[in-house]
């Protein structure tokens, strides 16, 4: 059996603030194994998004140890961490963060271009992903011409562009109505079924109930979890 994709040991994160430091994570120990589908729940402000950013090598921990694919993240250069984020991790956010001046296809091609992928391969991969998320007919539409659910599906396609084994999703249905949210949740289930490791932060217990492992956070720490 392979080791964890992500291994956190005693991880804490403190942010300096004018009124004094704020601790967002407190002594978190967690493994994420290949092929898992993990949901992280908890009240607003409990540290869920901060934990996702630390696990995704976006924010360095203030204390503790983080390993990604067996490598100590603290020992990596900025360029090496950037490469991990580009090639090994896909990110999906609540507010989509698509570039409004680019088409759906061009948004998906962006991370491919950053990896130096040639134009013909970028076109082929973006077409494949648009078909995968059910938006082949919207390839030349820009974000303002898309619905919220369509924008999130494009964002998921963009996150999968470089075939990362780990997908991190931060409140991916938070901006969507219930029906559209279920469609996006169905797509995340498909991504997991196709072999990706998926970690989703959510307030929605219905969405969380789809995961194979559920973790709960409170005041910066993990307080409980269970397996489906």
C-alpha positions in Angstrom: 0.0 0.0 0.0 1.4 3.4 -0.9 1.9 6.1 1.7 -0.2 9.2 2.2 -0.3 11.8 -0.5 -0.4 14.5 2.2 0.9 13.9 5.8 0.4 16.7 8.4 1.8 16.3 11.9 1.0 18.8 14.6 0.4 21.6 12.1 -0.5 25.0 13.3 -1.0 28.3 11.4 -0.9 31.8 13.0 -1.5 35.0 11.2 -0.1 38.3 12.4 -2.9 40.9 12.9 -2.8 44.5 14.1 -4.7 43.5 17.3 -2.4 40.6 17.8 -1.7 37.2 16.3 -4.7 35.0 15.3 -4.3 31.2 15.3 -6.3 29.6 12.5 -5.0 26.0 12.9 -4.1 24.3 16.1 -2.0 21.1 16.2 -3.7 19.4 13.3 -2.5 15.8 12.5 -4.0 14.3 9.4 -3.2 11.9 6.5 -4.8 12.0 3.1 -4.3 8.8 1.2 -4.5 8.2 -2.6 -8.0 7.6 -3.8 -9.8 9.0 -0.7 -12.8 11.2 -0.8 -12.7 13.4 2.3 -15.1 16.1 3.5 -14.1 18.7 6.1 -17.0 20.4 7.8 -17.4 22.9 10.7 -18.7 26.4 11.4 -17.5 29.5 9.6 -14.1 30.7 10.9 -13.1 27.4 12.3 -10.0 27.0 10.0 -11.4 24.8 7.2 -10.1 26.9 4.3 -6.8 27.6 6.1 -6.3 23.9 6.5 -7.0 23.3 2.8 -4.5 26.0 1.8 -1.9 24.4 4.0 -2.6 20.9 2.6 -2.3 22.4 -0.9 1.1 24.0 -0.2 -0.4 27.5 -0.6 0.2 28.6 3.0 3.2 27.3 5.0 2.5 26.0 8.5 3.7 28.2 11.4 4.5 25.0 13.3 4.5 21.3 12.7 5.5 19.2 9.7 3.8 18.8 6.3 4.9 16.2 3.7 3.6 15.9 0.1 4.3 12.7 -1.7 6.8 11.9 1.0 8.7 15.2 0.6 9.1 17.7 3.5 7.4 20.8 2.1 9.5 23.1 4.3 12.6 21.9 2.6 11.4 22.7 -0.9 12.2 25.8 -2.8 9.4 28.2 -3.8 9.8 26.9 -7.4 9.4 23.3 -6.3 6.2 24.2 -4.2 4.8 26.1 -7.2 5.5 23.0 -9.4 3.6 20.8 -7.0 0.6 23.2 -7.0 0.7 23.3 -10.8 1.1 19.6 -11.6 0.0 17.6 -8.5 -2.9 19.6 -7.1 -6.1 21.0 -8.6 -7.9 23.8 -6.8 -11.6 24.6 -7.0 -12.9 27.7 -5.2 -16.3 28.9 -4.1 -16.2 32.0 -6.4 -14.7 30.2 -9.5 -11.9 32.7 -10.2 -12.2 32.4 -14.0 -10.6 35.1 -16.1 -13.6 37.0 -17.5 -11.8 38.1 -20.7 -11.1 34.5 -21.7 -13.4 31.9 -23.1 -14.2 28.7 -21.2 -11.7 26.8 -23.4 -9.0 29.4 -22.9 -9.5 29.4 -19.1 -8.9 25.6 -19.1 -5.8 26.0 -21.3 -4.1 28.4 -18.8 -2.5 25.8 -16.5 -1.5 23.7 -19.5 0.3 26.7 -21.0 2.1 27.3 -17.7 3.4 23.8 -18.0 4.7 24.5 -21.4 2.2 22.3 -23.2 2.0 23.0 -27.0 -1.0 24.6 -28.6 -2.4 21.5 -30.3 -2.2 19.4 -27.1 -3.8 22.3 -25.2 -6.7 22.4 -27.6 -7.2 18.6 -27.5 -7.1 18.5 -23.7 -9.4 21.4 -23.2 -11.9 19.9 -25.6 -11.7 16.6 -23.8 -12.4 18.3 -20.4 -15.2 20.4 -21.7 -16.9 17.2 -22.9 -16.2 15.6 -19.5 -18.0 18.4 -17.6 -20.8 18.6 -20.2 -19.9 22.0 -21.6 -18.5 21.2 -25.1 -21.2 23.5 -26.5 -20.0 26.4 -24.3 -16.4 26.3 -25.3 -16.3 29.8 -26.8 -18.4 31.5 -24.1 -16.8 33.8 -21.6 -17.7 33.6 -17.9 -20.2 36.5 -17.9 -22.2 34.4 -20.5 -22.3 31.3 -18.2 -24.4 30.4 -15.3 -22.9 29.9 -11.9 -23.1 26.1 -12.3 -21.4 26.3 -15.7 -18.7 28.5 -14.3 -18.0 26.0 -11.5 -17.8 23.2 -14.0 -15.3 25.1 -16.1 -13.3 25.7 -12.9 -13.3 22.0 -12.2 -12.2 21.3 -15.8 -9.4 23.9 -15.4 -8.3 22.2 -12.1 -8.0 18.9 -13.9 -6.1 20.2 -16.9 -2.7 18.9 -15.9 -4.1 15.6 -14.6 -3.3 16.2 -10.9 -3.9 13.3 -8.6 -5.3 15.5 -5.8 -8.3 17.8 -6.1 -9.0 20.3 -3.3 -12.4 22.0 -3.3 -13.2 24.9 -1.0 -17.0 25.3 -0.7 -17.5 24.4 -4.3 -21.3 24.6 -4.1 -21.5 27.7 -1.8 -22.5 30.1 -4.5 -25.0 27.8 -6.2 -28.7 26.9 -5.7 -29.5 23.5 -4.4 -30.2 21.8 -7.8 -27.1 23.2 -9.4 -25.0 22.4 -6.3 -26.1 18.7 -6.6 -24.9 18.7 -10.2 -21.5 20.0 -9.2 -21.4 17.5 -6.3 -22.2 14.7 -8.9 -19.3 15.9 -11.0 -16.9 15.8 -8.0 -18.2 12.2 -7.3 -17.3 11.4 -10.9 -13.8 12.9 -10.6 -13.3 10.7 -7.5 -14.7 7.6 -9.2 -12.2 8.2 -12.0 -9.3 7.8 -9.6 -8.6 11.2 -8.2 -8.2 11.9 -4.5 -10.8 14.6 -3.5 -10.8 16.7 -0.4 -13.8 19.1 -0.1 -14.5 21.8 2.5 -18.3 22.3 2.8 -21.0 23.6 5.1 -23.5 21.3 3.3 -23.9 18.1 5.3 -25.6 16.5 2.3 -22.5 17.1 0.2 -20.3 15.9 3.1 -22.4 12.8 3.3 -21.2 11.7 -0.2 -17.6 11.4 1.1 -16.0 8.3 2.3 -14.4 10.1 5.3 -15.8 13.1 7.1 -13.8 15.3 9.4 -15.1 18.1 11.6 -13.2 21.2 12.7 -13.8 23.6 15.6 -11.7 26.5 16.7 -8.8 25.5 14.4 -8.6 21.9 15.4 -10.0 18.5 14.2 -12.6 17.4 16.7 -14.1 14.3 15.2 -14.6 12.3 12.0 -16.2 9.1 10.8 -16.1 6.8 7.8 -19.2 6.1 5.6 
